[in-house]
């Protein structure tokens, strides 16, 4: 179904953390597709471990199943950069949630070693995660139709929307075989985020700020390097203060 005009590299990175500016790559997977009469043909595949030359959090080991010993015996990233550059130099990119994580992580890693991520000036990044958001809108009307096979009549009437929300929630729980209290479900939705607005996120032993001009930095980094901003955040955003206290105690 894909009709390529130039090579397209599907890729995924496993790394030491969730912040693409500070994480270090520990595994690279790539498949390079090239244009063909059928639209696309698999060219080269890459599957390598990378020594991050720093400690690998236990949570990352548990998540990826990668042995820390095997990773530490692998070549460091500089040994892979020439091959990566060759695979990427003329290619568009594709990856799940790549726009938010994998692409900025790859850029940061190249820059850390004094190089620029190679690629066309008009490079396309195709992200199935973003495409799914377009293909399956998350408005109440769209969710209601998806879960009930009926059109939501009188959308934006307050009581009708309340009824529809309850129906959607019931169908979600049934379809995905989910059971639990409202508090438990809210925690499942929140995941590693400390607050419902997803402004602070737990990353191993650190807490990362996910908003504003210091997005991606840890609380301790902001406290040490941007004291005025930290004080503003602490004094102004009341609902974050308990989380900040817990993180820095």
WOLINQUI-V767585 format. One record per residue. N is the residue number from 1. RES is the residue in one letter. SS is DSSP state (@ for helix, = for strand, . for the rest). PSI is psi in degrees with one decimal (* if undefined). Layout:
n res ss psi
N RES SS PSI
N RES SS PSI
This chain:
n res ss psi
1 X . -23.1
2 X . 134.1
3 X . 102.0
4 X . 139.3
5 X . -20.4
6 X . 172.7
7 X . 150.2
8 X = 123.0
9 X = 113.8
10 X = 133.6
11 X = 157.2
12 X = 142.3
13 X = 133.7
14 X = 142.5
15 X = 176.7
16 X . -8.2
17 X . -179.0
18 X . -9.5
19 X . 112.5
20 X . -17.0
21 X . -21.8
22 X . -16.1
23 X . 158.9
24 X . 136.3
25 X = 136.7
26 X = -15.1
27 X = 141.1
28 X = 127.7
29 X = 130.8
30 X = 144.5
31 X = 121.0
32 X = 118.6
33 X = 144.3
34 X = 154.7
35 X . 143.8
36 X . 174.6
37 X . -28.1
38 X . -2.4
39 X . -46.4
40 X . 143.7
41 X = 141.0
42 X = 127.3
43 X = -84.2
44 X = 145.4
45 X = 140.1
46 X = 130.5
47 X = 100.9
48 X = 150.7
49 X = 152.6
50 X . 127.8
51 X = 115.7
52 X . -9.2
53 X . 32.6
54 X . 170.7
55 X . 139.6
56 X . 117.7
57 X . 145.2
58 X @ -37.2
59 X @ -35.0
60 X @ -41.5
61 X @ -44.6
62 X @ -39.8
63 X @ -44.7
64 X @ -23.5
65 X . 8.2
66 X . 130.2
67 X . 126.6
68 X @ -35.3
69 X @ -43.3
70 X @ -39.8
71 X @ -42.4
72 X @ -21.3
73 X . -7.7
74 X . 161.0
75 X . 148.7
76 X = 168.4
77 X @ -40.8
78 X @ -30.3
79 X @ -17.5
80 X . -11.9
81 X @ -38.8
82 X @ -43.2
83 X @ -42.2
84 X @ -44.3
85 X @ -39.7
86 X @ -40.2
87 X @ -30.5
88 X @ -16.0
89 X . -37.1
90 X . 16.7
91 X . 149.8
92 X = 168.7
93 X = 152.9
94 X = 137.3
95 X . 151.1
96 X . 121.2
97 X . 26.5
98 X @ -32.4
99 X @ -36.3
100 X @ -26.6
101 X @ -62.9
102 X @ -41.0
103 X @ -51.1
104 X @ -32.3
105 X @ -45.3
106 X @ -41.4
107 X @ -45.8
108 X @ -39.9
109 X @ -42.0
110 X @ -46.0
111 X @ -33.1
112 X @ -25.7
113 X . 23.3
114 X . 22.6
115 X . 162.7
116 X . 136.9
117 X . 118.1
118 X . 152.0
119 X . 165.2
120 X . 149.4
121 X . -31.3
122 X . 32.3
123 X . 138.4
124 X . 136.8
125 X = 111.5
126 X = 116.7
127 X . 106.1
128 X @ -28.3
129 X @ -46.1
130 X @ -37.7
131 X @ -39.4
132 X @ -35.6
133 X @ -31.5
134 X @ -42.1
135 X @ -29.9
136 X . 78.7
137 X . 151.5
138 X . 22.1
139 X . 158.9
140 X @ -42.4
141 X @ -41.9
142 X @ -43.3
143 X @ -40.7
144 X @ -45.4
145 X @ -37.4
146 X @ -41.0
147 X @ -18.9
148 X @ -9.7
149 X . 26.0
150 X . 151.0
151 X . 137.4
152 X . 107.5
153 X . 147.1
154 X . 38.5
155 X . 146.0
156 X . 5.7
157 X . 126.9
158 X @ -51.7
159 X @ -37.4
160 X @ -39.2
161 X @ -36.1
162 X @ -47.0
163 X @ -41.9
164 X @ -38.7
165 X @ -43.9
166 X @ -41.3
167 X @ -44.2
168 X @ -44.1
169 X @ -44.2
170 X @ -44.2
171 X @ -36.9
172 X @ -47.9
173 X @ -39.8
174 X @ -46.2
175 X @ -36.6
176 X . 9.9
177 X . 52.0
178 X . 137.6
179 X . 146.7
180 X . 174.3
181 X . 163.4
182 X @ -40.0
183 X @ -41.4
184 X @ -40.2
185 X @ -39.6
186 X @ -39.0
187 X @ -36.9
188 X @ -41.1
189 X @ -40.7
190 X @ -36.0
191 X . -127.8
192 X . -6.6
193 X = 144.2
194 X . -18.5
195 X . 157.8
196 X . -22.9
197 X . 3.9
198 X . 48.5
199 X . -22.4
200 X = 138.2
201 X = 135.6
202 X = 128.7
203 X = 91.3
204 X . -125.3
205 X . -6.0
206 X = 159.5
207 X = 125.4
208 X = 137.4
209 X = 130.9
210 X . 32.8
211 X . 165.7
212 X . -171.4
213 X . -12.5
214 X . 27.2
215 X . 128.2
216 X . -13.0
217 X . 155.3
218 X = 159.4
219 X @ -40.9
220 X @ -36.9
221 X @ -44.3
222 X @ -41.4
223 X @ -39.1
224 X @ -36.7
225 X @ -18.9
226 X . 65.4
227 X @ -38.1
228 X @ -42.5
229 X @ -41.5
230 X @ -44.0
231 X @ -41.2
232 X @ -46.6
233 X @ -43.6
234 X @ -41.7
235 X @ -25.1
236 X @ -38.5
237 X . 88.4
238 X @ -42.0
239 X @ -13.8
240 X @ -17.5
241 X @ -45.4
242 X @ -37.6
243 X @ -39.0
244 X @ -43.8
245 X @ -45.6
246 X @ -39.3
247 X @ -31.1
248 X @ 4.3
249 X . *
